[in-house]
């Protein structure tokens, strides 16, 4: 049950991060260098 809860919470976290950053996977969306969250973007794309 612990693993399932962890997976669900991680999926929810990914959905929240996706909503916070508009069009993170859009190739035409120019990334902003002052955003300062490269690790989150890299983790979502992988």
N, C-alpha and C positions, 0 to 999 in steps of 0.2 A: 504493500500500500504506500510505503514511503517513496518508492521509485515512481509510482503512478502520480502521486501528488506533486513530486518534483517536476515531472514532465509537464503536467498541466500548468503549474505555476510558471515554468519557463516559457511555455507556449503563450500564456497570457501576457508575460513580460514582453515577448517578441511582438505581440499584437499591439500593445501599448506604445512601444518604441516605434512601430510602423506608423501609428497614427500621429505620433509627435513629430516625426520627420516626413514632410510631404514628398511624395514620389521619390523614395530612396533608390528605387530600381530603375527609374526612368533615365535612359541614356542621354536624353536631351536636357535633363535637369542639371544645371551647373551646380556642383557642390560648393558650399560656402566654406572658405578656409578658417573663418572665425568661429565655426560651429564647435570645434574642439572635441569631437567625439568620434575619432577614426576607429577606435576599437569596437564600438557598438555597430558601426556600419560594416566593418569587416566581418564581425561575427554573424551578422544577419545574412550577408551575401554568401557565406560559406555553407 
